């Protein structure tokens, strides 16, 4: 993020994306154009240790590797799968070594490619109870704020339900799910350790924290409003050295990559990033609730 623990503002790129995602549906860009922009190519890169960005320029897919198999988090859009597949190979890893697929939330732009990726890898899937239901049926839950406007996703098989405090393992990898609902009922943040030599850092792949909905949905009357507050508290209190997000602009990821390429070795490391991310989500929700109360 742009500021450390005391900051509460997103960088300009993140603010622009937040404005887009929070705008009335009639004001959003053309649907196909938006998908094309999210799917612009991005060369894969190491974030830190065994953690790699294999997604597109606008959508996250994160590979966490070990010598006994890998974890892939999020599948972006269906049309993103060729990029993700090629990125994994370009980094020198094998698709068949991806043993576990995880997901932040079940919208088409983050889970749309998981069906194809499961077919390519044969991996099992783990998700929160609410997310697992959607992943197995391919249809959004009526409690989702964007219900009615979401394209369906491919059905997945072999979806294990995970709960708060439970861990998932592949080889020596251990990833922890944190239930962070609000953007969706089953939203999940994933955390793990990434090491370079003796230096190990806490990586947080935080779910989206924007209050975005279809017309007619009211956060003022939804339990997701209270759930969001619990999510913000969780993000503010978890160990967080490196923040990744489903839309990279929210974590200023590509700006940090550019800074590292210019010589700033620790550009991705920001212990205050999760706190700032939570603060931006809380501000967005407050604005949304005030707008609803005013009847706009």
C-alpha positions as CSV (number, residue, x, y, z in Angstrom):
1,X,0.0,0.0,0.0
2,X,1.0,3.6,-0.4
3,X,1.4,4.2,3.4
4,X,2.4,2.1,6.4
5,X,0.2,1.1,9.4
6,X,-1.0,4.7,10.0
7,X,-2.3,5.1,6.4
8,X,-5.8,4.5,5.3
9,X,-5.9,5.5,1.7
10,X,-5.5,3.3,-1.4
11,X,-3.0,4.3,-4.1
12,X,-4.5,6.1,-7.1
13,X,-4.7,2.9,-9.2
14,X,-6.6,1.2,-6.5
15,X,-8.9,4.1,-6.0
16,X,-9.7,4.1,-9.7
17,X,-10.6,0.4,-9.6
18,X,-12.6,0.9,-6.4
19,X,-14.6,3.7,-8.1
20,X,-15.3,1.4,-11.1
21,X,-16.4,-1.5,-8.9
22,X,-18.5,0.7,-6.7
23,X,-20.2,2.6,-9.5
24,X,-23.9,2.0,-10.4
25,X,-24.1,-0.8,-12.9
26,X,-25.5,1.4,-15.6
27,X,-22.4,3.5,-15.4
28,X,-19.9,0.7,-15.6
29,X,-17.9,0.1,-18.7
30,X,-19.0,-2.3,-21.4
31,X,-19.0,-5.8,-19.9
32,X,-16.8,-7.4,-22.6
33,X,-14.4,-4.4,-22.6
34,X,-14.0,-4.8,-18.8
35,X,-13.2,-8.5,-19.1
36,X,-10.7,-7.7,-21.9
37,X,-9.0,-5.1,-19.7
38,X,-8.8,-7.4,-16.7
39,X,-7.3,-10.1,-18.9
40,X,-4.5,-8.0,-20.3
41,X,-1.2,-10.1,-20.2
42,X,1.2,-9.7,-17.4
43,X,4.6,-11.5,-17.3
44,X,4.7,-13.8,-14.2
45,X,7.1,-13.0,-11.4
46,X,8.3,-14.1,-8.0
47,X,6.8,-12.1,-5.2
48,X,8.9,-13.6,-2.4
49,X,10.3,-17.0,-1.7
50,X,8.0,-19.7,-3.0
51,X,5.2,-17.3,-3.9
52,X,4.6,-16.3,-7.5
53,X,2.1,-14.1,-9.4
54,X,0.8,-16.1,-12.4
55,X,-2.3,-14.1,-13.1
56,X,-3.2,-11.4,-15.6
57,X,-2.6,-7.7,-15.4
58,X,-5.9,-7.1,-13.7
59,X,-6.8,-10.4,-12.0
60,X,-5.0,-12.5,-9.4
61,X,-3.7,-16.1,-9.6
62,X,-1.1,-16.9,-7.0
63,X,1.2,-20.0,-7.1
64,X,2.7,-21.3,-3.9
65,X,5.3,-24.0,-4.5
66,X,7.0,-26.8,-2.7
67,X,9.1,-29.8,-3.8
68,X,6.1,-32.1,-3.2
69,X,3.4,-30.2,-5.0
70,X,1.9,-26.7,-5.4
71,X,-1.1,-24.6,-4.4
72,X,-2.8,-22.3,-6.8
73,X,-5.1,-19.6,-5.5
74,X,-7.8,-18.2,-7.8
75,X,-8.4,-18.9,-11.5
76,X,-9.4,-15.5,-12.8
77,X,-11.7,-15.6,-15.9
78,X,-12.2,-18.6,-18.1
79,X,-10.3,-16.8,-20.9
80,X,-7.4,-16.3,-18.4
81,X,-6.6,-20.0,-18.1
82,X,-4.2,-20.1,-21.1
83,X,-2.2,-17.3,-19.5
84,X,-2.1,-19.0,-16.1
85,X,-1.2,-22.3,-17.6
86,X,1.7,-20.8,-19.7
87,X,2.9,-18.7,-16.7
88,X,3.3,-21.7,-14.5
89,X,5.3,-23.4,-17.2
90,X,7.3,-20.3,-17.9
91,X,8.4,-20.2,-14.3
92,X,9.7,-23.8,-14.6
93,X,6.9,-25.6,-12.8
94,X,4.6,-28.4,-14.0
95,X,0.8,-28.1,-14.2
96,X,0.4,-31.7,-12.9
97,X,2.3,-30.7,-9.7
98,X,-0.5,-28.3,-8.7
99,X,-2.3,-30.4,-6.1
100,X,-4.7,-28.0,-4.5
101,X,-6.9,-25.1,-5.9
102,X,-8.1,-22.4,-3.5
103,X,-10.3,-19.4,-4.0
104,X,-10.9,-16.0,-2.5
105,X,-14.5,-15.6,-3.7
106,X,-16.7,-17.3,-6.2
107,X,-17.4,-14.5,-8.7
108,X,-16.7,-15.3,-12.4
109,X,-13.6,-13.0,-12.5
110,X,-11.8,-15.0,-9.7
111,X,-13.4,-18.5,-9.9
112,X,-14.3,-18.6,-13.6
113,X,-11.1,-20.4,-14.6
114,X,-11.1,-22.9,-11.8
115,X,-13.1,-25.6,-13.7
116,X,-10.6,-25.6,-16.6
117,X,-7.7,-25.5,-14.2
118,X,-9.0,-28.5,-12.3
119,X,-9.3,-30.4,-15.5
120,X,-5.7,-29.4,-16.5
121,X,-4.2,-30.3,-13.1
122,X,-6.4,-32.9,-11.6
123,X,-6.1,-31.0,-8.3
124,X,-8.5,-31.1,-5.4
125,X,-10.3,-27.9,-4.2
126,X,-10.8,-26.5,-0.8
127,X,-13.2,-23.7,0.0
128,X,-15.4,-22.2,2.8
129,X,-18.8,-23.9,3.2
130,X,-20.7,-21.1,1.4
131,X,-18.1,-20.9,-1.4
132,X,-18.0,-24.7,-1.9
133,X,-21.8,-24.8,-2.6
134,X,-21.4,-22.3,-5.4
135,X,-18.3,-24.0,-6.8
136,X,-20.1,-27.3,-7.0
137,X,-23.3,-26.0,-8.5
138,X,-21.8,-23.2,-10.7
139,X,-24.6,-20.8,-9.6
140,X,-24.4,-17.8,-7.4
141,X,-26.0,-17.9,-4.0
142,X,-29.1,-15.7,-3.5
143,X,-27.4,-14.1,-0.5
144,X,-24.6,-12.8,-2.8
145,X,-24.9,-9.0,-3.2
146,X,-24.4,-9.4,-6.9
147,X,-26.9,-12.3,-7.3
148,X,-28.8,-12.0,-10.6
149,X,-26.0,-10.3,-12.6
150,X,-23.2,-12.8,-12.3
151,X,-22.4,-15.2,-15.1
152,X,-22.3,-18.9,-14.1
153,X,-19.0,-20.6,-13.5
154,X,-18.0,-24.2,-14.4
155,X,-18.9,-26.8,-11.8
156,X,-16.0,-28.2,-9.8
157,X,-15.6,-31.6,-8.2
158,X,-13.9,-32.9,-5.1
159,X,-14.4,-29.7,-3.2
160,X,-13.4,-30.0,0.5
161,X,-15.0,-27.6,3.0
162,X,-12.6,-25.8,5.3
163,X,-13.4,-23.7,8.3
164,X,-11.8,-21.0,10.4
165,X,-8.7,-22.3,12.2
166,X,-8.4,-25.3,9.9
167,X,-5.3,-25.6,7.7
168,X,-4.7,-27.1,4.2
169,X,-1.5,-28.8,3.3
170,X,0.4,-29.8,0.2
171,X,3.8,-31.4,0.9
172,X,5.6,-28.9,3.2
173,X,3.1,-26.1,2.4
174,X,0.7,-25.0,5.0
175,X,-2.0,-22.4,4.1
176,X,-4.6,-21.1,6.6
177,X,-8.1,-19.9,5.6
178,X,-9.6,-16.9,7.3
179,X,-13.3,-16.4,6.8
180,X,-13.7,-12.8,5.5
181,X,-17.3,-12.4,4.2
182,X,-18.8,-9.2,3.1
183,X,-18.1,-8.9,-0.6
184,X,-19.6,-12.4,-0.8
185,X,-21.0,-14.7,1.9
186,X,-18.1,-17.2,1.5
187,X,-15.2,-14.8,1.0
188,X,-11.9,-16.2,2.3
189,X,-8.5,-14.8,2.9
190,X,-5.5,-17.1,2.7
191,X,-2.2,-16.8,4.6
192,X,1.1,-18.7,4.6
193,X,4.8,-18.3,5.3
194,X,7.2,-17.6,2.5
195,X,11.0,-17.9,3.1
196,X,14.2,-16.8,1.5
197,X,17.0,-18.4,3.4
198,X,16.4,-17.8,7.1
199,X,14.1,-14.9,6.5
200,X,10.4,-16.0,6.6
201,X,7.6,-13.5,6.0
202,X,3.8,-13.7,6.4
203,X,2.0,-13.5,3.1
204,X,-1.7,-12.5,3.0
205,X,-3.8,-13.0,0.0
206,X,-6.8,-10.9,1.2
207,X,-10.2,-11.2,-0.3
208,X,-12.0,-8.2,-1.9
209,X,-13.5,-5.7,0.6
210,X,-15.7,-3.6,-1.7
211,X,-19.4,-3.3,-1.0
212,X,-20.5,-3.9,-4.6
213,X,-24.0,-5.2,-5.5
214,X,-26.8,-5.5,-8.0
215,X,-29.5,-2.9,-8.1
216,X,-31.9,-3.4,-5.2
217,X,-29.5,-5.0,-2.7
218,X,-29.2,-3.2,0.6
219,X,-26.2,-3.6,2.9
220,X,-28.2,-1.7,5.5
221,X,-30.6,-4.7,5.9
222,X,-28.1,-7.4,5.1
223,X,-26.1,-9.4,7.7
224,X,-23.1,-8.9,5.4
225,X,-22.7,-5.4,6.8
226,X,-21.9,-6.8,10.2
227,X,-19.8,-9.5,8.6
228,X,-17.7,-6.9,6.9
229,X,-16.9,-5.3,10.2
230,X,-15.6,-8.6,11.5
231,X,-13.6,-9.0,8.3
232,X,-12.0,-5.6,8.7
233,X,-11.0,-6.4,12.3
234,X,-9.5,-9.7,11.1
235,X,-7.4,-8.0,8.5
236,X,-6.2,-5.4,10.9
237,X,-5.0,-7.9,13.4
238,X,-3.4,-10.7,11.3
239,X,0.3,-10.9,10.7
240,X,0.9,-9.3,7.4
241,X,4.3,-8.6,5.8
242,X,3.2,-8.9,2.1
243,X,-0.3,-8.1,0.9
244,X,-1.7,-9.6,-2.3
245,X,-5.3,-9.0,-3.5
246,X,-7.6,-10.5,-6.2
247,X,-7.4,-7.2,-8.2
248,X,-3.6,-6.3,-8.0
249,X,-4.4,-2.6,-8.0
250,X,-5.8,-2.8,-4.5
251,X,-2.4,-3.8,-3.2
252,X,-0.5,-1.6,-5.7
253,X,1.2,-4.8,-6.8
254,X,2.5,-3.7,-10.2
255,X,3.8,-0.4,-8.8
256,X,5.7,-2.4,-6.2
257,X,7.0,-4.7,-8.9
258,X,8.3,-1.7,-10.9
259,X,9.9,-0.3,-7.8
260,X,11.7,-3.6,-7.2
261,X,12.9,-3.7,-10.8
262,X,14.4,-0.2,-10.2
263,X,16.4,-1.6,-7.3
264,X,14.1,-1.4,-4.2
265,X,14.7,-5.0,-3.0
266,X,12.0,-5.1,-0.3
267,X,9.3,-3.3,-2.4
268,X,6.6,-5.9,-1.7
269,X,7.2,-5.8,2.1
270,X,4.8,-3.5,4.0
271,X,3.7,-4.6,7.5
272,X,1.0,-1.8,7.4
273,X,-0.6,-2.9,4.1
274,X,-3.4,-5.1,5.6
275,X,-4.4,-2.3,8.1
276,X,-4.6,0.2,5.3
277,X,-6.5,-2.2,3.1
278,X,-9.0,-2.8,5.9
279,X,-9.3,0.9,6.5
280,X,-10.1,1.5,2.8
281,X,-12.8,-1.2,2.9
282,X,-14.3,0.3,6.0
283,X,-14.5,3.7,4.4
284,X,-16.1,2.3,1.3
285,X,-18.7,0.5,3.3
286,X,-19.5,3.6,5.3
287,X,-20.0,5.5,2.1
288,X,-22.3,2.8,0.8
289,X,-24.4,2.7,3.9
290,X,-24.8,6.5,4.0
291,X,-25.9,6.4,0.4
292,X,-28.5,3.8,1.1
293,X,-29.8,5.7,4.1
294,X,-30.2,8.8,2.0
295,X,-32.2,6.7,-0.5
296,X,-29.8,7.2,-3.4
